[in-house]
Structures are given as C-alpha cells and as structure tokens.
Amino acid sequence: MLKEPAVSSDQMLAFEVDCHIFDGCGFPAPGLHSFIFEPMFTIGGFEFNKPILLALLSTVVVVGFFWAAFNKPKLVPGKLQMVGEAGYDFVRRGIVYETLGKRDGEKFVPFMVALFFFIWIMNLWSIVPLAQFPVTSIIAFPAGMALLVYVTWMYLTFKKHGFGGGLKNLTGYDKSLGAVLPLVVVIEFFSNTLVRPFTHAVRLFANMFAGHLLLVMFTIAAWYLLNGIGIAYAGVSFVMVIVLTAFELFIQAVQAYVFVLLAANYVQGALAEHH
C-alpha cells in the first residue's frame, strides 16, 4: 500500500508553487497528504509534529489567558478580566447551568470552560497565518477529549447509581415497556457505550476536516488559476477563500459549543434519577 506523502513543517498548503493553469501541470488537489506532517523531531519513537505543537500552544494560550485575566482580580475589572469573565460566564450560564442547573453544575464549570476554550483555540489555528491548520481535524485529538468526557460520564453514572442502577441508567431499563424491553435495553446500551462517544468525537473531527479541506482547495485554486485568462477565475476563488474563512470562524465556535453542550448533557444523564 502506497504511503501518503507527508507535509514538512515549513509547507503550509503542500502544493507546487510554480504550477499554474496552462503550464502543462494538473491541478494539485489537496487530500490526505494535507493532514500528514513530517516530525520535527523524535524522542524514543514518539514523533513531535506540527499538530502536537499547535495543541501544546493551545494549552499555553488558554492557561496563559485565564492566568493573566484572574491572577490579580479586581473589584472593578480591567479589559482582560472583563473578557475572561464574559467567556467564563458564557460557558457557566449558557451551557452548564442551562443543562445541569446551578446546584449540580457548579462543580463542573471549570472542566467545561477548559474544554470549550481548548477546543475553540485548536479550531482557530486553521485561520491563523503560519499555523493554518485546525488541530481537531486530526481524529486523535477529538477522540482523546471524547474519551475524557466518556470516562467522566461512566464514573459519575456508577458513582451516583451503583452498579445495578448504573446499568439501568445506561440501558433505559423500564419494566413498563413489556415485550419490547429486551430490544430497548440492547439499543440503549450500544447507543450509550459505543455510538454516542463515537459520534461525539467524529462530529467535531468531520466538520473541521471538511472545513480545512475546502479552505485549502480554494486557496490552491486561486494560485493555480493565476495565469492568463484564468486570472478572472482566480479572483472568484480568492473571494471564496474569504467567505469560507468567515464561515469557519463561525463553525469553529459552534463546534466547541456543541461538543461541550453534549458533554454537559452526558453528565446530566449520569446524575439524573432513573425513571
């Protein structure tokens, strides 16, 4: 099986810069190779590449911002503290309180805030010059965060209800269902233990993967068409790059919101009394 060519750390869009229409070269379409990066260095078999670097930078940005905003809080907040409070309050009131309520949700606010801003920043790298890559378009990152939510969900479920009650919670066990009970139990069990964590990760991954692929395609097309009569079409492609960049800004925030909203819903389901 042929191995996809990797993208070196200094190649942002991975295409031939001297290739234009009418020059006898085909359109260098983006593909999986646009998501594969050569390692910057290797430590004991562990390859450190661009997505890992951006993920670490995301951690630094989130931690650094909130440390700077709340390290020395003031009764009359400055601009940075006001932005930090607005972001924190958005997740706390708009997601956690709305889903879990204030009493149950307060203890989960730091976790949900960290999750939201970490995902959002990893998404934002897609439109940042020199970075130009959404970390969450690599399935390992959404899968890792979904796994963290899943472990939290399972832990809370069995801690709250015990082993037997936890199984009932996960299977939707209800004697009043009668003859369809076995079917419901099987469907609910596989839905909660396999399908929901899988879709939780894939939803974020697929949206960011597709968005980045479209951005790269129209960016390459704008450059590829920049020759002869193709210049007119290059302008249209460049406008599409701008439109898609603006749209990606919206989608990046929405995907972070949806991921955390689902995480809060899973926690709410774990804490809810079984009926």
Number of C-alpha atoms within 10 A of each C-alpha: 3 4 6 12 14 16 19 15 16 12 12 15 20 22 18 13 11 9 19 22 18 14 10 8 12 11 16 16 14 18 13 11 14 21 22 17 20 15 17 12 10 10 7 5 7 9 14 15 17 21 24 14 14 18 21 12 15 22 18 12 15 18 15 12 16 18 14 14 20 15 11 9 13 10 5 8 15 12 10 14 21 15 15 19 15 12 15 20 15 13 23 22 16 13 24 28 18 15 21 20 14 14 8 15 20 14 11 15 21 13 11 24 19 18 20 22 23 19 28 23 23 24 29 21 22 25 17 11 9 13 18 17 28 27 29 29 25 18 16 13 20 23 20 12 18 24 16 13 24 22 13 15 21 18 14 19 25 18 14 15 18 12 12 9 17 20 16 19 24 22 22 20 20 15 9 8 12 8 9 10 16 14 12 15 18 14 14 19 19 13 15 18 14 12 13 16 22 17 14 22 21 19 14 27 23 17 17 25 20 12 21 23 20 17 23 24 19 22 19 26 23 24 22 27 22 18 17 10 11 16 16 13 16 21 16 14 21 17 15 17 21 14 12 18 18 12 12 21 15 11 20 24 17 14 20 20 21 16 23 26 20 18 26 24 18 24 25 20 18 23 19 14 11 15 8
